[in-house]
Amino acid sequence: MSAQWKGSPLPTEPVKLFIGILSAANHFAKRTAVRKSWMIATRKSSNSVARFFVALNGKKEVNEELKKEAEFFGDIVLVPFMEAENPCVGPCKFLHWCDLTSIIQHINALRVIYEWEEEVYPPYANGPGYVISSEIAEYIVSEFDNQALRLFKMEDVSMGIWVQKFNKTRQLVEYSHDVKFFQAGCFDGYYTAHYQSPQHIICLWRKPQSGSAQCCNAR
């Protein structure tokens, strides 16, 4: 809890890049690692801002610590929703079903039908990292304010659905993909690397400082 890692105040003028970082309530160590590495650049810049977006936890003591952290660092937006584990990756509700592929496929099919009327979701960018224009962001905020935004439990799928709706009323959005936006793990030359420990976050940030984006063996 050092003052040197506090977030910069929001600038009065529009910025070129706003970075939203989804984080779990009890992931203080990972947020600390980001503050001590990648967020340094945004604190020194007048054209970029970074903020963590964190939902509330089911445990009162976790929320109390989170609120203290938010007040101290000034870089957290508390989202008025409760955290919910994705049933695809969380603990199994019925343990003896976990290894039965046919039942899992059936459950997944039911989940898609329930949340989305079509057989598949529309195109969407993978969750580790993506960039959207200010026009799309403004459209989403407007739809949310008008209570016309359909919410899903998976944020990256949600963005794809909202962009599809944007396409029907505004200019067509073109998806641009690069393999350097990696889904899991890390490989040299990366843009994003998913599921990294606090130690890896610091190490991965130091690599480009020395001239190359390389992976780390830190644990």
KACOR-V907014 format. One record per helix or strand of 2 or more residues. SS is the DSSP state (hx for helix, st for strand). FROM is the first residue (numbers start at 0). LEN is the number of residues. Records with the same first field share a line. If there is no record, write none. Layout:
SS: FROM-LEN + FROM-LEN
//
This chain:
hx: 2-3 + 27-8 + 38-6 + 59-14 + 94-3 + 100-15 + 133-12 + 154-15 + 197-12
st: 16-7 + 47-9 + 75-7
//
